[in-house]
Amino acid sequence: MHTSSALTSALVYDRRTILFHWLSAILVVGLWVIGQTIDFFPKGAPRITVRSLHISFGVLLGVVLILRLIWRRTTGTRLPAADPGMLGKLAVGVHHLLYLLMVAIVIIGIAAVWIRGDNLFNLYTVPAFDPANKELRHNVVELHGLLANILLALAAFHAAAALWHGLVKKDGVLRRMLPAKS
């Protein structure tokens, strides 16, 4: 008879699911750091480059999310909740909220580029939707930042829970999402 811990440790996600997970995590953290530091760069080419990188990596996150969701719905490995009780339901809810926030932030970020108008690497200018409407521009950018902060806090909670599973409970849940050792 398998114990819950032994059963959990035998289950792992497929390589592509793991890749999408860690790529999303790296992009989210990197985008948040860039978003927090854009205004530290001098106006002109340095700030345009950093903002352009933020926009480009945001689009990349959008592409990764689309591929990740398609993979998850079609071929990706689905594992049962590590805890069938309330903690398992909380974990599923947190995962859904993480996805929802990432999708919302990407969409609102694209809207912010369009509403604000942006210069991408001094190569292409996205015309502003309503250049005179500073309140709309401010509100959309603020909402984008607020949701990014909430996403980062929720991702930190998610990471802390994974570490708790790996270091305290030692139940194999953390190993589910770690790359396999060669």
ChimeraX attribute file (.defattr): number of C-alpha atoms within 10 A of each C-alpha:
attribute: neighborCount
match mode: 1-to-1
recipient: residues
	/A:1	5
	/A:2	7
	/A:3	8
	/A:4	12
	/A:5	14
	/A:6	12
	/A:7	13
	/A:8	21
	/A:9	17
	/A:10	11
	/A:11	18
	/A:12	21
	/A:13	18
	/A:14	17
	/A:15	15
	/A:16	16
	/A:17	20
	/A:18	20
	/A:19	17
	/A:20	19
	/A:21	16
	/A:22	15
	/A:23	15
	/A:24	19
	/A:25	16
	/A:26	13
	/A:27	17
	/A:28	20
	/A:29	15
	/A:30	15
	/A:31	20
	/A:32	17
	/A:33	12
	/A:34	18
	/A:35	18
	/A:36	12
	/A:37	13
	/A:38	17
	/A:39	12
	/A:40	10
	/A:41	14
	/A:42	10
	/A:43	10
	/A:44	9
	/A:45	13
	/A:46	14
	/A:47	17
	/A:48	19
	/A:49	17
	/A:50	19
	/A:51	22
	/A:52	17
	/A:53	17
	/A:54	21
	/A:55	22
	/A:56	15
	/A:57	17
	/A:58	22
	/A:59	16
	/A:60	16
	/A:61	24
	/A:62	20
	/A:63	13
	/A:64	18
	/A:65	20
	/A:66	13
	/A:67	13
	/A:68	20
	/A:69	15
	/A:70	12
	/A:71	15
	/A:72	15
	/A:73	11
	/A:74	9
	/A:75	11
	/A:76	17
	/A:77	16
	/A:78	13
	/A:79	11
	/A:80	9
	/A:81	14
	/A:82	20
	/A:83	14
	/A:84	9
	/A:85	9
	/A:86	9
	/A:87	12
	/A:88	14
	/A:89	14
	/A:90	12
	/A:91	16
	/A:92	13
	/A:93	12
	/A:94	16
	/A:95	15
	/A:96	12
	/A:97	15
	/A:98	18
	/A:99	15
	/A:100	12
	/A:101	18
	/A:102	22
	/A:103	16
	/A:104	16
	/A:105	22
	/A:106	21
	/A:107	15
	/A:108	19
	/A:109	22
	/A:110	17
	/A:111	17
	/A:112	24
	/A:113	20
	/A:114	16
	/A:115	23
	/A:116	22
	/A:117	17
	/A:118	19
	/A:119	16
	/A:120	18
	/A:121	17
	/A:122	12
	/A:123	6
	/A:124	9
	/A:125	11
	/A:126	13
	/A:127	14
	/A:128	16
	/A:129	15
	/A:130	13
	/A:131	12
	/A:132	10
	/A:133	12
	/A:134	11
	/A:135	9
	/A:136	15
	/A:137	21
	/A:138	14
	/A:139	12
	/A:140	18
	/A:141	18
	/A:142	13
	/A:143	15
	/A:144	21
	/A:145	18
	/A:146	13
	/A:147	16
	/A:148	23
	/A:149	14
	/A:150	13
	/A:151	22
	/A:152	19
	/A:153	12
	/A:154	17
	/A:155	19
	/A:156	12
	/A:157	13
	/A:158	16
	/A:159	14
	/A:160	12
	/A:161	16
	/A:162	19
	/A:163	15
	/A:164	15
	/A:165	17
	/A:166	15
	/A:167	12
	/A:168	10
	/A:169	13
	/A:170	14
	/A:171	18
	/A:172	22
	/A:173	24
	/A:174	20
	/A:175	19
	/A:176	18
	/A:177	19
	/A:178	16
	/A:179	15
	/A:180	12
	/A:181	4
	/A:182	3
